[in-house]
Structure formats: C-alpha cells, structure tokens
Amino acid sequence: MTAAEREVLEANAAFYAAFEQRDPEAMDALWAREAPVACLHPGWEPLFGREAVVGSWRRILLEGGAPPEIRCERPSAHVAGETAWVVCAEVVPGGELAATNLFVREKGAWRMVHHHASPLPPPARRPAGFRN
C-alpha cells in the first residue's frame, strides 16, 4: 500500500467517524472547499454544491435520518494523481450499502468531493465477483 493510499483511507475513516459520532463540524471539515462537490444519499435526488451537500449532512446528523450505528468495511483505496476514491461497504442495522467516496487533494490534504451510497442486495443474491 502506498503512502497516498494510506492517507486516503485515513480521510475515509475520518468521514465515517464524523458520521458515527454525529459531528457536523467534523463532517464539514472533511468536504472540499475549492473543488465542486456532490452527494447522492440512498433514496435522495443528487445534491450539488458545498452548501447543499454539507447542509444535508447537518440535517442527517442533527435532525435524524442517520442510522443508529454505521461502520465501514472492506475499504479499497485507489489513487490517480491528485484524485482518489474509496469503494467500501457501509454496514448499518438491517443490511449493507455500497459506497463510493471520492477525494481530491486540496492544500496538501485529502478532501471529499463526492459520496454515493446505495443498498446492496442480500448476500445470497449478490453477483459473482462481489468482494466480501
């Protein structure tokens, strides 16, 4: 694993820590300030722009909608220059979501520019090649 991949996995872990701890300030700090951002929460329309995205997280974390617990499993980091992404499973009560988290390097730190999560089918119905 490269140093950049480790850094991206650390940024990804910080995202899930902010989510689990319901910390809107930590969540805000993780999102890019210069690059365009977008987010696709499960069952929502796509959100574009930092204000809409960070505002959605503030509502989820403070007003409800966040699962009582969430953890990231099987994260896989991929780095291409100043862009990186993590594909992982979000384990929540009652099931799993597939998630892709996209990062860019801003002022030397990996910042999130996109989060997309969607439900996974039950294990018996997952296609061949799915990473467990």
N, C-alpha and C positions, 0 to 999 in steps of 0.2 A: 504494500500500500504506500502510495506517495504521501509526502507532507501535505500537499494540496487536498488530497482525498481525505486525510485525517481532519484537516481544518473544516472542510465542508461537512463531514459527519458531526463535528462539534457544533457547527452552526445549526445543523438539523436537530441535534439533541437539545440545543437551547430553545428551538421552536417548540418542541414537544414539552419541555419543562415549563415554558411560559403557558402553554395550553393546559397542562395538568394542574398547574398552580393558579390558574385563572388570573394571570398577571397582565393586565392590559398595557402597562408601561413597558414591561419586558417584551411583549409582543410587538408593540410599536417600534421599539429599538431594533428589532430584527429585520424590518422591511426596508428596502432601498428608499433612498430619498432623492436620488438623481435619475435613476433608470425608471422607465414605466413599469407599473405593477398591475397584476390581475389576480383574481382568485375565483375558484369555482368550488363552492361548498356543496356537499351532497344535496341534491334536490333544489338547488337555487339556480337562478339565472346567473350568468357570468358577471363579475364585478370588475370594473376597470378604473384605474386611478388610485393613488395612495389614500386619498380621503375616504373613498367608498370602501376600499379594502380594509384599512385599519379601523374604520368605523364599524364595519361588520364584525370584526373580531372583538371590539369593545362591547358590542351588544351581546354577542355569543357568550363572552366570558363573564360579563357582569349581570346580564338580564336573563340568562338561561339559554338553553339550547346546546350547551356543551355537555358531552357525556359525563357521567359521574367520575369516570376514570378513562384514561386513554394511554396507550403505550405504543411506541414504535418498535416494530420487529423486522428483522431481515433487511436493514437498510443497505442499499448498494449505491455507492457514490461513483460519479462519472465526471471527469473534469476535461474541458476543452478550452484551453486558454484562460480567459477571464470569466468564463461561464461554467457552471456546474449544475448537476441535478442529482437528486437522490430519489430512488424508487424504493418504496417500503410498504409494509402492511401496518395499518393503524388498527390496533386491537381495542375494541370497545365492548361493553357489556352486550351480549347477544350476537356478536359477529365481528367481521373484519371489513375494513375498507382498504382499497388500493390507493396509494397516494404517490403523487409526484411533486417534489418540491424543487423549484428552480432558483438558483442563486447567481449573482454576479459579484465581482469584486469591486467594491467601492471604497476608495481611500484606504486600501490595504486590508479590508475586512470583507468577508462573505456576507452579503445581504440578500434576503429573499425577494424575488420578483414575481413568483407565481407559486400558488398552491392549488392542487386539484386532487380531490378525494371522491371516490365513488365506491359503492358497495361491491363486494366480491360475492360470487355465488358460494354456497356451502362447499366444503372440501370435496365431497363426492362428485360434484358437478363441475369442478374446475378443469379447464382444458389441459392436455398434455403439455409439458414444458413450463408450467407454473412453478415458480420457485417456492418451496416450503422451507 
